[in-house]
Amino acid sequence: MNYSSILLVALLFLTGTTTALAKDPSAPQEYRDNGALYAVAVTTEDGTRQILVDTTGDGNFTPYTGSEPVPPPEWTSTR
């Protein structure tokens, strides 16, 4: 990880919403708000992007069909 990547991660963390940075485009991408994981996105081998969102904060993820970036659900702001 280079210096600019570290700065980007720190900036995203300080703003409350972070996403995992990965060199491998097929690696899962995490969406977090204030440290709470609320969505996971993966790219399949055929290039299809799949996004799962925890809409209630109970740990059960359901398919997301909206546009990216995935907005944080309301439950993340009440934690």
C-alpha angles and dihedrals in degrees: 000000000000129000095263091052090052091050091049092051091048092049093049091048093051092050091057100244120083135176126199114255115217134171091212109076090207092057115109116263118216125211114204136175118196088344095307115126107227104159142021125198126194133179114220124219090263090055097255113145115222121190126189122192132195099219098178105032094246095116095253111125123206130189115276119213101177128101126279140287091059109229116229113257117245093252092068092065093051096054 
